Amino acid sequence: MSAKSTSGPGGKKPASAATNLIAGGGAGMMEALVCHPLDTIKVRMQLSRRARQPGAKKRGFITTGMEIAKKESALGLYKGLGAVVTGIVPKMAIRFTSYESYKQMLAGSDGKVSGGSNFLAGLAAGVTEAVAVVTPMEVVKIRLQSQYHSMSDPLDVPKYRNAAHAFYTVLKEEGPGALWRGVSLTALRQGTNQAANFTAYTEIKDRVQQMSADPQAQLPGWQTAIIGLISGAVGPFTNAPIDTIKTRLQRQPAEPGQSAMSRITEIGNQMFKQEGLPAFWKGITPRVMRVAPGQAVTFAVYEYLKGVLEKSREMLPGGSYEE
């Protein structure tokens, strides 16, 4: 199965939408459970304004994580997990299904996919998932993660109790549009992330396959994980400022009469004047530590489940899943 081809193993048909749905959902679930604490630390670092407070020492990701665990219990590191888990299955289903669909649309007559076409397919897939799932999921997640309360104290009741309550409260108090606040920045971040991610993954995977004994054979899980780890680290370094501004934009309700673009510009100007240029890269360490291992887990689990599901499909009469 060539990394730069739309065909499946041995020149067979590509994986079905059902395969992408199940494999992507399982991979996303595993990624969320393993890596969510690092995402919470990243959000807290991005929301921190300590850099311009007199005498305030800069906090690293380890110190931030330890403070969250100490003041809010270890469960505080999993704030917003419900929103992520709820959206992870459709997110991964849309990501992999749309990516494969766009890739087939952009492939040549021989089924080969160029580097440029692969980049565009990843870009389009990232924008698609951002608009459909990621933006409302992240608005809810960030509202939960930005609350400073102890999850071990039953008397410490926050404004948003869980993902469902946060979703309902935002919808009731601010309207449906609030769930898509920052959609342009989210689409830009997800688009560039997936363009870089899928391009790097495909190029490295193709090189590794060409050096193996059987270029058409599926790579071992550990090799897929390493490739995913490397490809996952590319995006965060290129679009960290977008992610930081997006996080601050989605944290609070919109001001009456203020457009999204004016709010984005205001946040960017305030950050630069009050905190300096490095503020745009706040949380880059935990973000890379969150995204890179996350992609390692995602691609390894996805490729494994996809292989298992495709073999199961071949064993069914007619070669398709039962509806």
Secondary structure as a PSIPRED ss2 file (coil, helix, strand):
# PSIPRED VFORMAT (PSIPRED V4.0)

   1 M C   1.000  0.000  0.000
   2 S C   1.000  0.000  0.000
   3 A C   1.000  0.000  0.000
   4 K C   1.000  0.000  0.000
   5 S E   0.000  0.000  1.000
   6 T C   1.000  0.000  0.000
   7 S C   1.000  0.000  0.000
   8 G C   1.000  0.000  0.000
   9 P H   0.000  1.000  0.000
  10 G H   0.000  1.000  0.000
  11 G H   0.000  1.000  0.000
  12 K C   1.000  0.000  0.000
  13 K C   1.000  0.000  0.000
  14 P C   1.000  0.000  0.000
  15 A C   1.000  0.000  0.000
  16 S C   1.000  0.000  0.000
  17 A H   0.000  1.000  0.000
  18 A H   0.000  1.000  0.000
  19 T H   0.000  1.000  0.000
  20 N H   0.000  1.000  0.000
  21 L H   0.000  1.000  0.000
  22 I H   0.000  1.000  0.000
  23 A H   0.000  1.000  0.000
  24 G H   0.000  1.000  0.000
  25 G H   0.000  1.000  0.000
  26 G H   0.000  1.000  0.000
  27 A H   0.000  1.000  0.000
  28 G H   0.000  1.000  0.000
  29 M H   0.000  1.000  0.000
  30 M H   0.000  1.000  0.000
  31 E H   0.000  1.000  0.000
  32 A H   0.000  1.000  0.000
  33 L H   0.000  1.000  0.000
  34 V H   0.000  1.000  0.000
  35 C H   0.000  1.000  0.000
  36 H H   0.000  1.000  0.000
  37 P H   0.000  1.000  0.000
  38 L H   0.000  1.000  0.000
  39 D H   0.000  1.000  0.000
  40 T H   0.000  1.000  0.000
  41 I H   0.000  1.000  0.000
  42 K H   0.000  1.000  0.000
  43 V H   0.000  1.000  0.000
  44 R H   0.000  1.000  0.000
  45 M H   0.000  1.000  0.000
  46 Q H   0.000  1.000  0.000
  47 L H   0.000  1.000  0.000
  48 S C   1.000  0.000  0.000
  49 R C   1.000  0.000  0.000
  50 R H   0.000  1.000  0.000
  51 A H   0.000  1.000  0.000
  52 R H   0.000  1.000  0.000
  53 Q C   1.000  0.000  0.000
  54 P C   1.000  0.000  0.000
  55 G C   1.000  0.000  0.000
  56 A C   1.000  0.000  0.000
  57 K C   1.000  0.000  0.000
  58 K C   1.000  0.000  0.000
  59 R C   1.000  0.000  0.000
  60 G C   1.000  0.000  0.000
  61 F H   0.000  1.000  0.000
  62 I H   0.000  1.000  0.000
  63 T H   0.000  1.000  0.000
  64 T H   0.000  1.000  0.000
  65 G H   0.000  1.000  0.000
  66 M H   0.000  1.000  0.000
  67 E H   0.000  1.000  0.000
  68 I H   0.000  1.000  0.000
  69 A H   0.000  1.000  0.000
  70 K H   0.000  1.000  0.000
  71 K H   0.000  1.000  0.000
  72 E H   0.000  1.000  0.000
  73 S C   1.000  0.000  0.000
  74 A H   0.000  1.000  0.000
  75 L H   0.000  1.000  0.000
  76 G H   0.000  1.000  0.000
  77 L H   0.000  1.000  0.000
  78 Y H   0.000  1.000  0.000
  79 K C   1.000  0.000  0.000
  80 G C   1.000  0.000  0.000
  81 L H   0.000  1.000  0.000
  82 G H   0.000  1.000  0.000
  83 A H   0.000  1.000  0.000
  84 V H   0.000  1.000  0.000
  85 V H   0.000  1.000  0.000
  86 T H   0.000  1.000  0.000
  87 G H   0.000  1.000  0.000
  88 I H   0.000  1.000  0.000
  89 V H   0.000  1.000  0.000
  90 P H   0.000  1.000  0.000
  91 K H   0.000  1.000  0.000
  92 M H   0.000  1.000  0.000
  93 A H   0.000  1.000  0.000
  94 I H   0.000  1.000  0.000
  95 R H   0.000  1.000  0.000
  96 F H   0.000  1.000  0.000
  97 T H   0.000  1.000  0.000
  98 S H   0.000  1.000  0.000
  99 Y H   0.000  1.000  0.000
 100 E H   0.000  1.000  0.000
 101 S H   0.000  1.000  0.000
 102 Y H   0.000  1.000  0.000
 103 K H   0.000  1.000  0.000
 104 Q H   0.000  1.000  0.000
 105 M H   0.000  1.000  0.000
 106 L H   0.000  1.000  0.000
 107 A C   1.000  0.000  0.000
 108 G C   1.000  0.000  0.000
 109 S C   1.000  0.000  0.000
 110 D C   1.000  0.000  0.000
 111 G C   1.000  0.000  0.000
 112 K E   0.000  0.000  1.000
 113 V C   1.000  0.000  0.000
 114 S C   1.000  0.000  0.000
 115 G H   0.000  1.000  0.000
 116 G H   0.000  1.000  0.000
 117 S H   0.000  1.000  0.000
 118 N H   0.000  1.000  0.000
 119 F H   0.000  1.000  0.000
 120 L H   0.000  1.000  0.000
 121 A H   0.000  1.000  0.000
 122 G H   0.000  1.000  0.000
 123 L H   0.000  1.000  0.000
 124 A H   0.000  1.000  0.000
 125 A H   0.000  1.000  0.000
 126 G H   0.000  1.000  0.000
 127 V H   0.000  1.000  0.000
 128 T H   0.000  1.000  0.000
 129 E H   0.000  1.000  0.000
 130 A H   0.000  1.000  0.000
 131 V H   0.000  1.000  0.000
 132 A H   0.000  1.000  0.000
 133 V H   0.000  1.000  0.000
 134 V H   0.000  1.000  0.000
 135 T H   0.000  1.000  0.000
 136 P H   0.000  1.000  0.000
 137 M H   0.000  1.000  0.000
 138 E H   0.000  1.000  0.000
 139 V H   0.000  1.000  0.000
 140 V H   0.000  1.000  0.000
 141 K H   0.000  1.000  0.000
 142 I H   0.000  1.000  0.000
 143 R H   0.000  1.000  0.000
 144 L H   0.000  1.000  0.000
 145 Q H   0.000  1.000  0.000
 146 S C   1.000  0.000  0.000
 147 Q C   1.000  0.000  0.000
 148 Y C   1.000  0.000  0.000
 149 H C   1.000  0.000  0.000
 150 S C   1.000  0.000  0.000
 151 M C   1.000  0.000  0.000
 152 S C   1.000  0.000  0.000
 153 D C   1.000  0.000  0.000
 154 P C   1.000  0.000  0.000
 155 L C   1.000  0.000  0.000
 156 D C   1.000  0.000  0.000
 157 V C   1.000  0.000  0.000
 158 P C   1.000  0.000  0.000
 159 K C   1.000  0.000  0.000
 160 Y C   1.000  0.000  0.000
 161 R C   1.000  0.000  0.000
 162 N C   1.000  0.000  0.000
 163 A H   0.000  1.000  0.000
 164 A H   0.000  1.000  0.000
 165 H H   0.000  1.000  0.000
 166 A H   0.000  1.000  0.000
 167 F H   0.000  1.000  0.000
 168 Y H   0.000  1.000  0.000
 169 T H   0.000  1.000  0.000
 170 V H   0.000  1.000  0.000
 171 L H   0.000  1.000  0.000
 172 K H   0.000  1.000  0.000
 173 E H   0.000  1.000  0.000
 174 E H   0.000  1.000  0.000
 175 G C   1.000  0.000  0.000
 176 P H   0.000  1.000  0.000
 177 G H   0.000  1.000  0.000
 178 A H   0.000  1.000  0.000
 179 L H   0.000  1.000  0.000
 180 W H   0.000  1.000  0.000
 181 R C   1.000  0.000  0.000
 182 G C   1.000  0.000  0.000
 183 V H   0.000  1.000  0.000
 184 S H   0.000  1.000  0.000
 185 L H   0.000  1.000  0.000
 186 T H   0.000  1.000  0.000
 187 A H   0.000  1.000  0.000
 188 L H   0.000  1.000  0.000
 189 R H   0.000  1.000  0.000
 190 Q H   0.000  1.000  0.000
 191 G H   0.000  1.000  0.000
 192 T H   0.000  1.000  0.000
 193 N H   0.000  1.000  0.000
 194 Q H   0.000  1.000  0.000
 195 A H   0.000  1.000  0.000
 196 A H   0.000  1.000  0.000
 197 N H   0.000  1.000  0.000
 198 F H   0.000  1.000  0.000
 199 T H   0.000  1.000  0.000
 200 A H   0.000  1.000  0.000
 201 Y H   0.000  1.000  0.000
 202 T H   0.000  1.000  0.000
 203 E H   0.000  1.000  0.000
 204 I H   0.000  1.000  0.000
 205 K H   0.000  1.000  0.000
 206 D H   0.000  1.000  0.000
 207 R H   0.000  1.000  0.000
 208 V H   0.000  1.000  0.000
 209 Q H   0.000  1.000  0.000
 210 Q H   0.000  1.000  0.000
 211 M H   0.000  1.000  0.000
 212 S C   1.000  0.000  0.000
 213 A C   1.000  0.000  0.000
 214 D C   1.000  0.000  0.000
 215 P C   1.000  0.000  0.000
 216 Q C   1.000  0.000  0.000
 217 A C   1.000  0.000  0.000
 218 Q C   1.000  0.000  0.000
 219 L C   1.000  0.000  0.000
 220 P C   1.000  0.000  0.000
 221 G H   0.000  1.000  0.000
 222 W H   0.000  1.000  0.000
 223 Q H   0.000  1.000  0.000
 224 T H   0.000  1.000  0.000
 225 A H   0.000  1.000  0.000
 226 I H   0.000  1.000  0.000
 227 I H   0.000  1.000  0.000
 228 G H   0.000  1.000  0.000
 229 L H   0.000  1.000  0.000
 230 I H   0.000  1.000  0.000
 231 S H   0.000  1.000  0.000
 232 G H   0.000  1.000  0.000
 233 A C   1.000  0.000  0.000
 234 V H   0.000  1.000  0.000
 235 G H   0.000  1.000  0.000
 236 P H   0.000  1.000  0.000
 237 F H   0.000  1.000  0.000
 238 T H   0.000  1.000  0.000
 239 N H   0.000  1.000  0.000
 240 A H   0.000  1.000  0.000
 241 P H   0.000  1.000  0.000
 242 I H   0.000  1.000  0.000
 243 D H   0.000  1.000  0.000
 244 T H   0.000  1.000  0.000
 245 I H   0.000  1.000  0.000
 246 K H   0.000  1.000  0.000
 247 T H   0.000  1.000  0.000
 248 R H   0.000  1.000  0.000
 249 L H   0.000  1.000  0.000
 250 Q H   0.000  1.000  0.000
 251 R H   0.000  1.000  0.000
 252 Q C   1.000  0.000  0.000
 253 P C   1.000  0.000  0.000
 254 A C   1.000  0.000  0.000
 255 E C   1.000  0.000  0.000
 256 P C   1.000  0.000  0.000
 257 G C   1.000  0.000  0.000
 258 Q C   1.000  0.000  0.000
 259 S C   1.000  0.000  0.000
 260 A H   0.000  1.000  0.000
 261 M H   0.000  1.000  0.000
 262 S H   0.000  1.000  0.000
 263 R H   0.000  1.000  0.000
 264 I H   0.000  1.000  0.000
 265 T H   0.000  1.000  0.000
 266 E H   0.000  1.000  0.000
 267 I H   0.000  1.000  0.000
 268 G H   0.000  1.000  0.000
 269 N H   0.000  1.000  0.000
 270 Q H   0.000  1.000  0.000
 271 M H   0.000  1.000  0.000
 272 F H   0.000  1.000  0.000
 273 K H   0.000  1.000  0.000
 274 Q H   0.000  1.000  0.000
 275 E H   0.000  1.000  0.000
 276 G C   1.000  0.000  0.000
 277 L H   0.000  1.000  0.000
 278 P H   0.000  1.000  0.000
 279 A H   0.000  1.000  0.000
 280 F H   0.000  1.000  0.000
 281 W H   0.000  1.000  0.000
 282 K C   1.000  0.000  0.000
 283 G C   1.000  0.000  0.000
 284 I H   0.000  1.000  0.000
 285 T H   0.000  1.000  0.000
 286 P H   0.000  1.000  0.000
 287 R H   0.000  1.000  0.000
 288 V H   0.000  1.000  0.000
 289 M H   0.000  1.000  0.000
 290 R H   0.000  1.000  0.000
 291 V H   0.000  1.000  0.000
 292 A H   0.000  1.000  0.000
 293 P H   0.000  1.000  0.000
 294 G H   0.000  1.000  0.000
 295 Q H   0.000  1.000  0.000
 296 A H   0.000  1.000  0.000
 297 V H   0.000  1.000  0.000
 298 T H   0.000  1.000  0.000
 299 F H   0.000  1.000  0.000
 300 A H   0.000  1.000  0.000
 301 V H   0.000  1.000  0.000
 302 Y H   0.000  1.000  0.000
 303 E H   0.000  1.000  0.000
 304 Y H   0.000  1.000  0.000
 305 L H   0.000  1.000  0.000
 306 K H   0.000  1.000  0.000
 307 G H   0.000  1.000  0.000
 308 V H   0.000  1.000  0.000
 309 L H   0.000  1.000  0.000
 310 E H   0.000  1.000  0.000
 311 K H   0.000  1.000  0.000
 312 S H   0.000  1.000  0.000
 313 R H   0.000  1.000  0.000
 314 E H   0.000  1.000  0.000
 315 M H   0.000  1.000  0.000
 316 L C   1.000  0.000  0.000
 317 P H   0.000  1.000  0.000
 318 G H   0.000  1.000  0.000
 319 G H   0.000  1.000  0.000
 320 S C   1.000  0.000  0.000
 321 Y C   1.000  0.000  0.000
 322 E C   1.000  0.000  0.000
 323 E C   1.000  0.000  0.000
